Amino acid sequence: MSIDLWKLSQPSSGLLREPQLFQLGYKSWCLWWLAEKTEGGGDNQALIFDGVEALRRTEFLAYQPGLIQTTYDSLVDLGKTLFRSDVCAVVSARGIRDLRHFAISFDTSALFEFVAQGFRFQSPFDTKPIEQNLSQRIAAIAHPLKG
């Protein structure tokens, strides 16, 4: 049985930029998108997931049809699922408890699932952590033709 936790304030079909998945740091991930402001322009928004032990992305229409209606533009807690149980069986030996199975999907997008400790919505969302993480990753890449 799923529990609705959060709903997008406008249909995802009207977003200026579709949701993208980014790692913010150790066990912290976000879904970031650009929503249209009522007075014009864009508003950076994100769902941030903390204590992420596992995640998966299933492409559009490759997941169960019932999940489309349940998760479309809504973050839900799917409860005790096989995915959550499998993850909990492994991480419980390290003392990790209280994990939840979150899921959300957007217009013509993937189903995003997180087995994590919690989430929060941020609007406006400061994109600097994404930019810094990408800059560090780019700087760490060695040029393949230089010795």
N, C-alpha and C positions, 0 to 999 in steps of 0.2 A: 504494500500500500504506500503510495507516494503522498508527500506533504508539500504543498506549495509554500515556498519561502520568500520569493521575491519575483516581481514582474516588471518587465521593461515598460517604461512610461509611454512609449510610442511603438507602433509596429516596426519590426526590424526591416521590413521592406522599404521603409523611408529613411534608413540610416545613411549618412553621407559616406561612411566607410564601414564596411562589414567587420564583424568581430574577428580579431586576430589573437592567437595564443602566444604569450611571451613568458619566459622564466625571469622572475625578478631577483631571485636569490635562492639560497638553499631551501628547498621545500616550499617555496613561495612562487606561485604562478598567477598570471592574470589573463583575463579576456578583456581586450581593449577595443573600443570602437569610437566612432565620431558620430554624435547625434546632432540633429539640426536644432538650433535654438529657435524659440518662437519669434524673437526679434531679429533673426538672421544670423548667419555665421554658424560655427560648429562648437560643440561642447564635448571635450574629451571625457569619456566615462569608462569605468572598468569594474568588473567583478574580480576581486582578489581572493585567492584561495590560499590559506595558510596550513602548514603541517601536511602538505601533500605527500602521500606515500605512493600513490599510483594515479595515472591518468590515462585516458584513451580518447581518441578522436575517431568517430565512425562517420564515413562520408554519407552525404545526403541519400536517403532512401535505402541505405544498406542496413538500417536498424529496424527493429520491430515497429510496425505501423502504429500500434498503440502509444509508443513513445513519442511519436510526432505530435499528437494532440496533447499529451501530458507535459511535454517539455518546451513546446513552441513559445518563444519569448518569455518563458518562465523558468526560474531556477527551482528545482524540486529536490527534496530528499527522497530517494527511492527506497529507503529503509534497508532491511536485511536482504541483500541480494547475494548471488553467488560471487560476483566480482568483489564486493566488500568482504565477504567471508574468506575468500582466498587470500586477499591482502592481509586481513587481520590475523589469519593463521600464521603468516610468516613474521609479521612485525610485532606480534604480542610477546615473542621471546625477548625482544629488546625493551619491553616495558611500555610499548606504545598502545594506548587505549583510546576509547571514545572517538573512533573514526566514523564518518558518515559518508554516504554515497550520494554525491550531488550530480545533477544532470541538467543541461540546458541545450536548446537548439534554436537556431535563427533561420530566417528566410533564406532558402537555397543554400544553406550552410550545413556543416557537419553537426553531429551530436557530440557535445563535449561532456565527458564524465570525469569526476575527480573523487578519489577516496582520500578524504582530508579531514582535518580537525575542525575547520571553520571557514567562513567566507565573510566578506564585507563589500559593500558597494561604495564607490567613490565617484563623486561628481561635484566639481570638476576633478579630473584625475591628472596629476602631474606626470607627464611622460618622460621626465628626466631619468628615472631608473631604467626605463627601456632603452633610451638613447645611450646611457653610460654602459649598460651591459653589452649592447651591440658594438659600441666603439672598442671596448676591451676585447671582445671576441675577434673583431677585425684586426686590431693591433697584434694579437697573439698569433695570427696566421703567418707562417713563414712563406715568403715568395718562393714558388717551386723552381724558378730558374736561377735563383741566387744561392750561392754557397754559404 
